[in-house]
Amino acid sequence: MQASQRELDTTLAALADPTRRAMLARLASGEATVNELAAPFAISQPAISRHVKVLVEAGLIVQRVDGTRRPCRLAPGGLDALDAYLAMLRNALEHNYRRLDRLLAAQRDRKDRDP
């Protein structure tokens, strides 16, 4: 399996969990500690820490050490593999739609010529 495919699989697996998606959405507004990320959830601190670990391992967030705090933030380029995959799908869809548009236009032209 190619590295980019593994990266995409890891990213998608991390994004599959609604808690992790909510954590990423929170981090989109700025850096937060693990405790701040845990605040809206009724789950244990160890469970939150496991979610953070998954996000870090997927390359979606980074943590830094600030004394006893470990603030998290979105990782630069964390969604690059997903962006590339979605761009490939968009391009394929656009190609298919253009082909369908040409087919429908040709069909209309034939119908207009042969009533």
ZIQUIMO-V617244 format. One record per residue. SS is DSSP state (a for helix, b for strand, c for the rest). Layout:
BEGIN
ss->SS
ss->SS
END
This chain:
BEGIN
ss->c
ss->c
ss->a
ss->a
ss->a
ss->a
ss->a
ss->a
ss->a
ss->a
ss->a
ss->a
ss->a
ss->a
ss->a
ss->c
ss->c
ss->a
ss->a
ss->a
ss->a
ss->a
ss->a
ss->a
ss->a
ss->a
ss->a
ss->c
ss->c
ss->c
ss->c
ss->b
ss->c
ss->a
ss->a
ss->a
ss->a
ss->a
ss->c
ss->c
ss->c
ss->c
ss->c
ss->c
ss->a
ss->a
ss->a
ss->a
ss->a
ss->a
ss->a
ss->a
ss->a
ss->a
ss->a
ss->a
ss->a
ss->c
ss->c
ss->c
ss->b
ss->b
ss->b
ss->c
ss->c
ss->b
ss->c
ss->c
ss->b
ss->c
ss->c
ss->b
ss->b
ss->b
ss->c
ss->c
ss->c
ss->c
ss->c
ss->a
ss->a
ss->a
ss->a
ss->a
ss->a
ss->a
ss->a
ss->a
ss->a
ss->a
ss->a
ss->a
ss->a
ss->a
ss->a
ss->a
ss->a
ss->a
ss->a
ss->a
ss->a
ss->a
ss->a
ss->a
ss->a
ss->a
ss->a
ss->a
ss->a
ss->a
ss->a
ss->a
ss->a
ss->c
ss->c
END
